[in-house]
Amino acid sequence: GGGRGGEGGAVGGGKGVVWGGPVGVGGWPANAGAAHSGMTHPGPLDPRAPQNGAIIGAAMELNWPLGHGFLEAVYREAMRCELADRSIPFHVEVHLPIHFKGRRLVTSYRADLICEGAILVELEALGKLTGHEEAQTLNYLKASGLERALLLNFGAPRPECRRLIWTHSQNQSRGSH
């Protein structure tokens, strides 16, 4: 993932959900494209929303020519090219400040990508995703104020995709975000 100013699991306020979904060809989620069989108009927090499918489709395109084994930086650059080719709007290496009791901390996070202004995308090149990467991505959501993330791993023989949701309602009610 992006440069990290800290480590650890998602803690306090809010609620995190990891949604793996059915696995399709090559390890990517089934129905990863914009069309979702059996679904009509998923809501914005539905992990199967069309924007997620478009981004996952772009990631699938990286897997075929590159395969697994490259450093994360290779997949990050290729993902930027593929998103641009598909006219999916994105921001790169987005700075995510951390606040504590109304004060901005020097320590911060840096998200790999934010797509469509609403979906945080973290890229990894690890042998296997663990709870640590999921917790880290949930922390990125918490810091960003966004509610949806895709955690994509290109390092395993079969690529991995996790769709995560973070609700900010409890966190905002305490005024700590």
Wavefront OBJ file of the C-alpha trace (Angstrom):
o trace
v 0.000 0.000 0.000
v 0.877 3.645 0.208
v 3.455 5.166 2.538
v 2.418 4.681 6.101
v 3.051 6.967 8.996
v 1.785 4.374 11.463
v 0.757 0.773 11.789
v -1.942 -1.173 13.581
v -5.548 -2.246 13.273
v -8.666 -0.180 12.826
v -9.684 1.032 16.254
v -12.364 3.137 17.895
v -15.512 4.688 16.453
v -17.128 3.611 13.225
v -17.574 0.120 11.938
v -15.533 -1.764 9.368
v -16.792 -4.504 7.072
v -14.762 -6.697 4.741
v -16.686 -8.226 1.871
v -14.876 -10.837 -0.182
v -17.715 -11.827 -2.505
v -17.752 -14.822 -4.842
v -14.486 -15.563 -6.617
v -14.447 -15.786 -10.400
v -11.870 -16.530 -13.092
v -8.262 -15.888 -12.110
v -9.138 -15.296 -8.464
v -10.953 -12.011 -9.101
v -14.507 -11.566 -7.831
v -17.239 -13.017 -9.959
v -19.242 -10.327 -11.795
v -16.359 -7.875 -11.346
v -17.474 -5.791 -14.326
v -20.082 -3.042 -14.305
v -22.945 -5.523 -14.853
v -23.974 -7.503 -11.781
v -26.267 -10.416 -12.479
v -29.168 -10.665 -10.086
v -28.741 -7.096 -8.843
v -30.674 -4.004 -9.671
v -29.170 -0.609 -8.868
v -26.824 -1.314 -5.956
v -26.690 1.555 -3.479
v -23.529 3.645 -3.022
v -22.400 1.616 0.001
v -23.135 -1.724 -1.636
v -19.687 -3.267 -2.169
v -20.853 -4.453 -5.587
v -21.644 -0.918 -6.823
v -20.772 -0.352 -10.521
v -17.822 1.939 -9.716
v -16.178 -0.936 -7.831
v -16.723 -3.188 -10.833
v -15.092 -0.720 -13.222
v -12.017 -0.403 -10.991
v -11.778 -4.176 -10.467
v -12.110 -4.605 -14.242
v -9.113 -2.297 -14.706
v -7.164 -4.340 -12.146
v -8.063 -7.574 -13.948
v -6.526 -6.140 -17.102
v -3.200 -5.719 -15.276
v -3.126 -9.335 -14.173
v -3.084 -10.903 -17.629
v 0.025 -9.240 -19.116
v 1.964 -8.759 -15.861
v 1.050 -11.810 -13.798
v 2.408 -11.920 -10.239
v 5.854 -11.267 -8.835
v 6.592 -7.632 -9.705
v 7.104 -4.991 -7.046
v 4.064 -3.001 -5.966
v 5.361 0.095 -7.787
v 4.999 -1.713 -11.150
v 1.332 -2.543 -10.482
v 0.694 0.973 -9.174
v 2.042 2.562 -12.371
v 0.230 0.070 -14.622
v -3.019 0.669 -12.692
v -2.695 4.413 -13.263
v -2.279 3.781 -17.011
v -5.287 1.456 -17.123
v -7.530 3.819 -15.145
v -6.573 6.678 -17.471
v -7.210 4.508 -20.551
v -10.682 3.720 -19.203
v -11.400 7.375 -18.312
v -11.900 6.480 -14.640
v -11.037 9.631 -12.648
v -8.407 9.124 -9.941
v -5.921 10.871 -7.665
v -2.504 9.389 -6.874
v -0.661 9.105 -3.538
v -3.363 11.017 -1.660
v -2.204 12.508 1.647
v -4.506 11.509 4.532
v -3.943 13.606 7.663
v -4.685 12.095 11.071
v -6.501 14.129 13.731
v -6.491 13.592 17.483
v -8.774 15.640 19.744
v -9.079 18.370 17.155
v -5.349 18.535 16.451
v -3.693 17.485 13.219
v -0.880 15.038 13.911
v 2.462 15.135 12.094
v 2.026 11.426 11.345
v -0.158 10.770 8.330
v -1.091 8.111 5.791
v -0.793 8.131 2.023
v -3.381 6.212 -0.018
v -2.252 4.680 -3.311
v -5.299 5.886 -5.264
v -8.683 7.473 -4.775
v -10.975 6.766 -7.720
v -14.184 8.534 -8.684
v -13.620 10.816 -5.674
v -15.173 8.137 -3.471
v -13.272 4.830 -3.576
v -9.928 4.373 -1.872
v -7.777 1.807 -3.714
v -4.826 0.127 -2.023
v -2.468 -2.017 -4.064
v -0.269 -4.752 -2.635
v 2.232 -7.233 -4.060
v 2.318 -9.789 -1.247
v 2.251 -13.571 -1.202
v -1.133 -13.359 0.563
v -3.330 -10.670 2.094
v -3.750 -10.819 5.850
v -5.887 -9.090 8.437
v -3.088 -6.545 8.817
v -3.585 -5.127 5.298
v -7.359 -5.101 5.782
v -7.030 -3.251 9.103
v -4.594 -0.778 7.548
v -7.013 -0.077 4.683
v -9.858 0.437 7.168
v -7.639 2.970 8.954
v -7.097 4.739 5.616
v -10.881 4.933 5.204
v -11.212 6.290 8.717
v -8.587 8.992 8.034
v -9.949 9.883 4.587
v -13.612 10.269 5.508
v -14.482 7.903 2.639
v -16.624 4.823 3.155
v -15.512 2.374 0.432
v -12.171 0.778 -0.401
v -10.744 -1.872 -2.655
v -7.690 -3.774 -1.462
v -6.027 -5.406 -4.480
v -3.142 -7.866 -4.210
v -1.113 -8.785 -7.280
v 1.651 -10.706 -5.472
v -0.127 -14.035 -5.058
v -0.348 -16.629 -7.854
v -4.103 -15.919 -7.812
v -4.837 -12.196 -7.408
v -6.878 -11.140 -4.400
v -9.532 -8.442 -4.064
v -11.196 -7.301 -0.850
v -13.992 -4.759 -0.813
v -14.157 -2.853 2.467
v -16.695 -0.457 3.967
v -16.183 1.935 6.901
v -19.145 3.766 8.403
v -18.254 7.029 10.114
v -21.476 7.603 12.058
v -20.175 6.602 15.511
v -16.849 8.323 14.961
v -18.462 11.604 13.882
v -20.907 11.583 16.790
v -17.937 11.726 19.167
v -16.391 14.575 17.186
v -13.024 12.831 16.901
v -12.697 12.810 13.113
l 1 2 3 4 5 6 7 8 9 10 11 12 13 14 15 16 17 18 19 20 21 22 23 24 25 26 27 28 29 30 31 32 33 34 35 36 37 38 39 40 41 42 43 44 45 46 47 48 49 50 51 52 53 54 55 56 57 58 59 60 61 62 63 64 65 66 67 68 69 70 71 72 73 74 75 76 77 78 79 80 81 82 83 84 85 86 87 88 89 90 91 92 93 94 95 96 97 98 99 100 101 102 103 104 105 106 107 108 109 110 111 112 113 114 115 116 117 118 119 120 121 122 123 124 125 126 127 128 129 130 131 132 133 134 135 136 137 138 139 140 141 142 143 144 145 146 147 148 149 150 151 152 153 154 155 156 157 158 159 160 161 162 163 164 165 166 167 168 169 170 171 172 173 174 175 176 177
